[in-house]
């Protein structure tokens, strides 16, 4: 309160109000720029998203991380590099962040990936991922996304939700 009274003594209240409004927008804008909240796909991911921001937003902006989708091998590589750069965490924490990165900013090439990578990135069931691999073995490469949706019994809504993560 003393803070406000002091300012009122030097500025009229309108100026003070304008200043507070300016400060609020500026601080909000800066905060947003530094840490754009990654959008979790489901509530279970919220905790992992929090851990990700805590562990990965210290030396650089997380938006630098989320701007490029990466394959499992690329994320694995990237995380080892970050540990070399000094990123700190337990094995379990890195494992959690790794899984989150795969689900949220992953990329999987469905014409060559193994079933377990399809599960990790597209969050399909093991049964659906096995079906993708079996269909590919029987019919050759998938030409496009539509071809992938024709795998018998596949969870199409899940597939569509992660369309950006699918590569050929
Ligand atoms: C101790 C500091 C530090 C922490 C913590 C850290 N990083 Fe980094 N990160 C760096 C540095 C330094 C670079 C730049 C390396 C270079 O010169 O390419 C970098 C670069 C990256 C890049 C490459 C960005 C690009 O432009 O291609 C990615 C991706 C990345 N970090 C991911 C992560 C992830 C994921 C985490 C959390 C597990 C993390 N970082 C935590 C220091 C850190």
Boltz pocket constraint, residues with backbone or C-beta under 6 A from the ligand:
constraints:
  - pocket:
      binder: B
      contacts: [[A, 52], [A, 55], [A, 56], [A, 57], [A, 58], [A, 59], [A, 60], [A, 64], [A, 65], [A, 78], [A, 79], [A, 82], [A, 85], [A, 86], [A, 87], [A, 88], [A, 97]]
      max_distance: 6.0
